[in-house]
Amino acid sequence: MNESEPAMIELAARVYRGEVVEALHFATVAVLDKKGNLIYYLGNPDEDFMTRSVVKPFQAMPLILSGAADHFGFSPKQVAVTCASHIGTDEHREVVLSNLKLAGNRPEDLQCGTHLPIYMTMHNLYPTGGEERDPLRHNCSGKHSGFLALARYLGEDIALYLDPESRTQQMVKKAVAEMCEYPPENIKVGIDGCSAPVFAVPIKNLALGFKKLASGEGRTPEYAATAQRIREAMTAHPVMVSGEGRLDYDIKRSFPGNAVCKIGAEAIEGIGFADPPLGICVKILDGNQRALGPVCVEVFKQLGIIKNIDDYPLLKRYINPEILNYRKLVTGNIVCDFKLRKA
């Protein structure tokens, strides 16, 4: 694509109630090859969107690049949770707490806020022990434990660890810009749901970042080594990065050791494959998560990554998924309806 071409909004999925189309989901997709060239797309891959939690693996890089992770003795499991949008289980809570303790920080230092843990939402569980008020169970608490460790290592005031002008967050922004190969001065900054700075980056640049992450690549030896270390942590401990029953976990388990991926709020997903080397980013334009899994799996099918869905039982449920009402009656389904364009 070139700058003279108009931005395109393209259909990705139809939502049926019975035999009637009830809703439509539009999407932008970018697929990059091993050289970082755009090879397939849908919509406008040059358009930038807020990355939300997609860039957590890149936001965790300064923890390693600075030497803080080694100084405090973070294990691969503990590094993995700094890249996470976890579901707030007891195990997630314990690992985040261990990160805080290693760096001399406390749960009350977390500025991510609180919410009902995702695992409770998934299983319709009612909090009986104050789980909804526990910041350690917030899905972003792992990322924040990494930020706090970095701030502590740098000697900054940890109360200001989310300040966009702090050295901590300037290093984070630089890492995102470096991995996505996008000028930091062009990155628009907002406030994420967890109160951390969040960045807007073009979809194709996010895909580039995930291609590099999956292959352990960087423009400097330091970034390459850090990408490799984070990739190994994420692939060795996929449950730390997400949790059972979630799209990220299902993708990583379906392509063990080969795929790295990270979901973000408002239906955005970054995916990288080491073999064949590919970077993929999918954004559902209306922000509805229900279409994200089906569109991602359809992209895998069209790229030939999935030839027979029966070989991928964890991903099979994303093919034309049924929609249920409150009585668990099937009311319709989601059907993908797009063809990737060749760049």
Summary of the structure (lengths in Angstrom):
residues: 343
radius of gyration: 19.4
end to end distance: 7.1
largest distance: 61.2
contacts: 1220
relative contact order: 0.18
helix: 43%
strand: 21%
